[in-house]
Amino acid sequence: MRSTGPEAACLGADAMVVAPLLYSSIPNEVVGPNPDLTLRFTTAPAQPEVLTASTSLSVQNDTASVALEVQAGANQLAHGLATSLLLRSA
């Protein structure tokens, strides 16, 4: 079974949402769930090798925003934005 471009993009993006947060100055124990991931897809087909990049955009009001891009070869499969909750201890 071969994956479509959107399926491959979703799998890659889901896996990369938290990566820039874990390598930031945010303590790992406060990084919570990712309640929102929005992707915009292109019509490019999936390929055997899919690359995903993500970067932290902002941290404010107990949320962190992450930008994502998913590539298949020279083609962009998708780009998007995710929001992660930052859990504060009471």
GROMACS elastic network, one bead per residue, 0.5 to 0.9 nm:
[ bonds ]
;  ai    aj funct       b0    kb
    2    46     6  0.82266   500
    2    47     6  0.88984   500
    2    48     6  0.89875   500
    3     6     6  0.81450   500
    3     7     6  0.59706   500
    3     8     6  0.60371   500
    3    45     6  0.86565   500
    3    46     6  0.63810   500
    3    47     6  0.82881   500
    4     7     6  0.52798   500
    4     8     6  0.61986   500
    4     9     6  0.85384   500
    4    44     6  0.88756   500
    4    45     6  0.61883   500
    4    46     6  0.53909   500
    4    47     6  0.86496   500
    5     8     6  0.52404   500
    5     9     6  0.60317   500
    5    10     6  0.86436   500
    5    41     6  0.78830   500
    5    42     6  0.78822   500
    5    43     6  0.72379   500
    5    44     6  0.61601   500
    5    47     6  0.79169   500
    5    72     6  0.83512   500
    5    77     6  0.59818   500
    5    78     6  0.83554   500
    6    10     6  0.61158   500
    6    11     6  0.86795   500
    6    40     6  0.89248   500
    6    41     6  0.62467   500
    6    42     6  0.80086   500
    6    43     6  0.84549   500
    6    44     6  0.87977   500
    6    45     6  0.83749   500
    6    46     6  0.78451   500
    6    77     6  0.69803   500
    6    78     6  0.74904   500
    7    10     6  0.52370   500
    7    11     6  0.63703   500
    7    12     6  0.87367   500
    7    46     6  0.82706   500
    8    11     6  0.52792   500
    8    12     6  0.62434   500
    8    13     6  0.85784   500
    8    46     6  0.63010   500
    8    47     6  0.85042   500
    8    50     6  0.72837   500
    8    70     6  0.86545   500
    8    72     6  0.89539   500
    8    77     6  0.81789   500
    9    12     6  0.52201   500
    9    13     6  0.59674   500
    9    14     6  0.84578   500
    9    39     6  0.83912   500
    9    41     6  0.78858   500
    9    46     6  0.81355   500
    9    50     6  0.78429   500
    9    51     6  0.89882   500
    9    52     6  0.81647   500
    9    69     6  0.85852   500
    9    70     6  0.58254   500
    9    71     6  0.79699   500
    9    72     6  0.88128   500
    9    77     6  0.60523   500
    9    78     6  0.61058   500
    9    79     6  0.85938   500
   10    13     6  0.51693   500
   10    14     6  0.59391   500
   10    15     6  0.85340   500
   10    39     6  0.78107   500
   10    70     6  0.87169   500
   10    78     6  0.84926   500
   11    14     6  0.53777   500
   11    15     6  0.64201   500
   11    16     6  0.89435   500
   12    15     6  0.53759   500
   12    16     6  0.64950   500
   12    50     6  0.73214   500
   12    51     6  0.73124   500
   12    52     6  0.58683   500
   12    53     6  0.89400   500
   12    70     6  0.68723   500
   13    16     6  0.51862   500
   13    17     6  0.62663   500
   13    37     6  0.84548   500
   13    39     6  0.83973   500
   13    52     6  0.64928   500
   13    53     6  0.81855   500
   13    54     6  0.82124   500
   13    68     6  0.65814   500
   13    69     6  0.74865   500
   13    70     6  0.68356   500
   13    78     6  0.87393   500
   13    79     6  0.86457   500
   13    80     6  0.83934   500
   14    17     6  0.57553   500
   14    18     6  0.85001   500
   14    37     6  0.78915   500
   15    18     6  0.75072   500
   15    19     6  0.80355   500
   15    52     6  0.87413   500
   16    19     6  0.53601   500
   16    20     6  0.79022   500
   16    52     6  0.69637   500
   16    53     6  0.71507   500
   16    54     6  0.63357   500
   16    68     6  0.77113   500
   17    20     6  0.73440   500
   17    21     6  0.81295   500
   17    34     6  0.76301   500
   17    37     6  0.82751   500
   17    54     6  0.67847   500
   17    55     6  0.85683   500
   17    66     6  0.66129   500
   17    67     6  0.81510   500
   17    68     6  0.73933   500
   17    81     6  0.87841   500
   17    82     6  0.66259   500
   17    83     6  0.84389   500
   17    84     6  0.81881   500
   18    21     6  0.53523   500
   18    22     6  0.63292   500
   18    23     6  0.89811   500
   18    31     6  0.80164   500
   18    33     6  0.89717   500
   18    34     6  0.79638   500
   18    54     6  0.86459   500
   18    66     6  0.80878   500
   18    84     6  0.77887   500
   19    22     6  0.53175   500
   19    23     6  0.65894   500
   19    24     6  0.88783   500
   19    54     6  0.73588   500
   19    55     6  0.81924   500
   19    56     6  0.89246   500
   20    23     6  0.52611   500
   20    24     6  0.62376   500
   20    54     6  0.65270   500
   20    55     6  0.55127   500
   20    56     6  0.56655   500
   20    66     6  0.76105   500
   21    24     6  0.50865   500
   21    25     6  0.78024   500
   21    26     6  0.65311   500
   21    27     6  0.86177   500
   21    28     6  0.77282   500
   21    31     6  0.74005   500
   21    55     6  0.83226   500
   21    56     6  0.66560   500
   21    64     6  0.79628   500
   21    66     6  0.82654   500
   22    25     6  0.80130   500
   22    26     6  0.71363   500
   22    27     6  0.76325   500
   22    28     6  0.57863   500
   22    31     6  0.78364   500
   23    26     6  0.79728   500
   23    28     6  0.86237   500
   24    27     6  0.79173   500
   24    28     6  0.87724   500
   24    56     6  0.83593   500
   25    28     6  0.86689   500
   26    29     6  0.85364   500
   26    30     6  0.73825   500
   26    31     6  0.75579   500
   26    59     6  0.89963   500
   26    86     6  0.88401   500
   27    30     6  0.58032   500
   27    31     6  0.71748   500
   28    31     6  0.54713   500
   28    32     6  0.87835   500
   29    32     6  0.78658   500
   29    86     6  0.88612   500
   29    87     6  0.79394   500
   30    85     6  0.82814   500
   30    86     6  0.51891   500
   30    88     6  0.61129   500
   30    89     6  0.80997   500
   31    34     6  0.89034   500
   31    64     6  0.87613   500
   31    84     6  0.72004   500
   31    85     6  0.64989   500
   31    87     6  0.62417   500
   32    84     6  0.63626   500
   32    85     6  0.50054   500
   32    86     6  0.52890   500
   32    87     6  0.57293   500
   33    83     6  0.88426   500
   33    84     6  0.58392   500
   33    85     6  0.57991   500
   33    86     6  0.80475   500
   33    87     6  0.88592   500
   34    37     6  0.72201   500
   34    82     6  0.70550   500
   34    83     6  0.58926   500
   34    85     6  0.63471   500
   35    82     6  0.80111   500
   35    83     6  0.65742   500
   35    84     6  0.63517   500
   35    85     6  0.73916   500
   36    81     6  0.81297   500
   36    82     6  0.54495   500
   36    83     6  0.53058   500
   36    84     6  0.71990   500
   37    80     6  0.72698   500
   37    81     6  0.59341   500
   37    83     6  0.66346   500
   37    84     6  0.89169   500
   38    79     6  0.84324   500
   38    80     6  0.53907   500
   38    81     6  0.54259   500
   38    82     6  0.62293   500
   39    68     6  0.83345   500
   39    69     6  0.89062   500
   39    78     6  0.62277   500
   39    79     6  0.55932   500
   39    81     6  0.66921   500
   39    82     6  0.85598   500
   40    77     6  0.85016   500
   40    78     6  0.53691   500
   40    79     6  0.55695   500
   40    80     6  0.59912   500
   41    44     6  0.83379   500
   41    76     6  0.83675   500
   41    77     6  0.58056   500
   41    79     6  0.68681   500
   41    80     6  0.87210   500
   42    45     6  0.85912   500
   42    75     6  0.87508   500
   42    76     6  0.68393   500
   42    77     6  0.52858   500
   42    78     6  0.58470   500
   42    79     6  0.87254   500
   43    76     6  0.88894   500
   43    77     6  0.71860   500
   44    72     6  0.79682   500
   44    75     6  0.62748   500
   44    76     6  0.68973   500
   44    77     6  0.56930   500
   44    78     6  0.88895   500
   45    72     6  0.77567   500
   45    75     6  0.83292   500
   45    77     6  0.74424   500
   46    49     6  0.81322   500
   46    50     6  0.74304   500
   46    71     6  0.88764   500
   46    72     6  0.61209   500
   46    73     6  0.88696   500
   46    77     6  0.74521   500
   47    50     6  0.64741   500
   47    72     6  0.56477   500
   47    73     6  0.71194   500
   48    72     6  0.79759   500
   48    73     6  0.89740   500
   49    71     6  0.86963   500
   49    72     6  0.62533   500
   49    73     6  0.71164   500
   50    70     6  0.69887   500
   50    71     6  0.57490   500
   50    73     6  0.71162   500
   50    77     6  0.87563   500
   51    69     6  0.83378   500
   51    70     6  0.57578   500
   51    71     6  0.51296   500
   51    72     6  0.63404   500
   51    73     6  0.80390   500
   52    68     6  0.71069   500
   52    69     6  0.56893   500
   52    71     6  0.62327   500
   52    72     6  0.88598   500
   53    67     6  0.82889   500
   53    68     6  0.57068   500
   53    69     6  0.53264   500
   53    70     6  0.65212   500
   53    71     6  0.84466   500
   54    66     6  0.65437   500
   54    67     6  0.54497   500
   54    69     6  0.64481   500
   54    70     6  0.88367   500
   55    65     6  0.86824   500
   55    66     6  0.55331   500
   55    67     6  0.53975   500
   55    68     6  0.67502   500
   56    59     6  0.80546   500
   56    64     6  0.73426   500
   56    65     6  0.60424   500
   56    67     6  0.63888   500
   57    64     6  0.75037   500
   57    65     6  0.53764   500
   57    66     6  0.53629   500
   57    67     6  0.65223   500
   58    63     6  0.82166   500
   58    64     6  0.56451   500
   58    65     6  0.52625   500
   58    66     6  0.73624   500
   59    62     6  0.71575   500
   59    63     6  0.58082   500
   59    65     6  0.65031   500
   59    86     6  0.89085   500
   60    63     6  0.55260   500
   60    64     6  0.64652   500
   60    65     6  0.86891   500
   61    64     6  0.83552   500
   61    86     6  0.86304   500
   62    84     6  0.85838   500
   62    85     6  0.61043   500
   62    87     6  0.70050   500
   62    88     6  0.77930   500
   63    83     6  0.64926   500
   63    84     6  0.55550   500
   63    86     6  0.53680   500
   63    87     6  0.86959   500
   64    82     6  0.82019   500
   64    83     6  0.55778   500
   64    84     6  0.51493   500
   64    85     6  0.65227   500
   64    86     6  0.70330   500
   65    81     6  0.69302   500
   65    82     6  0.56977   500
   65    84     6  0.64765   500
   66    80     6  0.84491   500
   66    81     6  0.56885   500
   66    82     6  0.51415   500
   66    83     6  0.63589   500
   66    84     6  0.79646   500
   67    79     6  0.76154   500
   67    80     6  0.58732   500
   67    82     6  0.65026   500
   68    78     6  0.81589   500
   68    79     6  0.54681   500
   68    80     6  0.51373   500
   68    81     6  0.60329   500
   68    82     6  0.77017   500
   69    76     6  0.74427   500
   69    77     6  0.78330   500
   69    78     6  0.58933   500
   69    80     6  0.65163   500
   69    81     6  0.89577   500
   70    75     6  0.87421   500
   70    76     6  0.59837   500
   70    77     6  0.54174   500
   70    78     6  0.52005   500
   70    79     6  0.61801   500
   70    80     6  0.88409   500
   71    74     6  0.68573   500
   71    75     6  0.56285   500
   71    77     6  0.53133   500
   71    78     6  0.71939   500
   71    79     6  0.89062   500
   72    75     6  0.52522   500
   72    76     6  0.62107   500
   72    77     6  0.63233   500
   73    76     6  0.79828   500
   76    79     6  0.77228   500
